[in-house]
Amino acid sequence: MEIETSEAVKKAVAEGLGCSIAPLCSIQLEKQTGALSYTRISGSPMKREFRAITHKDRNVLGPVEPFLKLLQEDIFHVHSSRKRALAKSLGT
């Protein structure tokens, strides 16, 4: 799925249509209100801070789970405290 704006991406995630990677600056309101779950991605080659975001009340299912596990384990080497938060959101 390709979505043009960060607002549309956040809305799609909030509606349970998947997960995404978003810059921290774009999820400040959702961070304050708890509208989305997020975790820091450390050690990434990206210059901006990004978060993997998921629906706040749903377990991760389908292709989303392997995508988040890939982010967690193979690509970005999520910091251990954030790895626990991501594992919690994955239900593992």
C-alpha positions in Angstrom: 0.0 0.0 0.0 1.3 3.5 -0.8 0.0 6.5 1.0 1.0 10.0 0.2 0.8 11.9 3.6 1.9 11.1 7.1 -1.6 12.0 8.4 -3.1 9.4 6.1 -0.5 6.8 7.2 -1.3 7.5 10.8 -5.0 7.3 10.2 -4.6 3.9 8.3 -2.5 2.5 11.2 -5.0 3.8 13.8 -7.8 2.0 11.8 -5.8 -1.2 12.0 -4.7 -1.4 8.3 -1.1 -2.1 9.2 2.0 -0.4 10.6 4.5 2.1 9.3 7.7 3.9 10.1 7.3 7.5 10.9 9.5 10.4 12.1 9.1 11.2 15.7 8.2 14.8 14.9 5.1 13.6 13.0 3.7 11.6 15.9 3.9 14.1 18.7 0.1 14.4 19.2 -0.3 10.6 19.0 2.5 10.3 21.5 0.8 12.7 23.9 -2.7 11.2 23.6 -1.6 7.5 23.3 -3.5 7.2 20.1 -0.8 4.9 18.6 1.7 2.6 20.0 5.3 3.3 18.9 8.9 2.1 19.6 12.2 3.7 18.8 14.3 2.3 16.0 17.9 2.7 17.0 21.0 2.1 15.0 19.3 2.7 11.7 21.1 4.4 8.8 18.4 7.1 8.7 19.3 10.6 9.8 15.9 11.3 11.4 14.4 9.5 14.4 11.7 7.1 13.2 9.2 5.0 15.1 7.4 1.8 14.0 3.7 2.6 14.8 0.8 0.1 15.3 -2.8 0.3 16.3 -3.0 1.0 20.1 -5.5 -1.8 21.0 -4.8 -4.5 18.4 -2.3 -7.4 18.4 -0.1 -7.4 15.4 -1.2 -10.0 12.8 -0.6 -11.1 9.2 2.3 -9.6 7.3 2.7 -6.8 9.9 4.3 -9.2 12.4 7.2 -10.4 10.3 7.8 -6.8 9.1 8.1 -5.5 12.7 10.3 -8.5 13.6 12.5 -7.7 10.7 12.9 -4.2 11.9 13.5 -5.4 15.4 16.0 -8.1 14.8 17.7 -7.9 11.4 17.8 -4.3 10.1 17.9 -1.8 12.9 18.9 -3.7 16.0 16.4 -2.0 18.3 17.7 -1.0 21.7 16.9 -3.6 24.3 14.4 -1.5 26.3 12.5 -0.7 23.0 12.9 -4.3 21.9 10.8 -5.3 25.0 8.2 -2.7 24.1 8.0 -3.9 20.5 7.9 -7.5 21.7 5.0 -6.5 24.0 3.1 -5.0 21.0 3.8 -8.2 19.0 2.3 -10.3 21.9 5.6 -12.2 22.3 
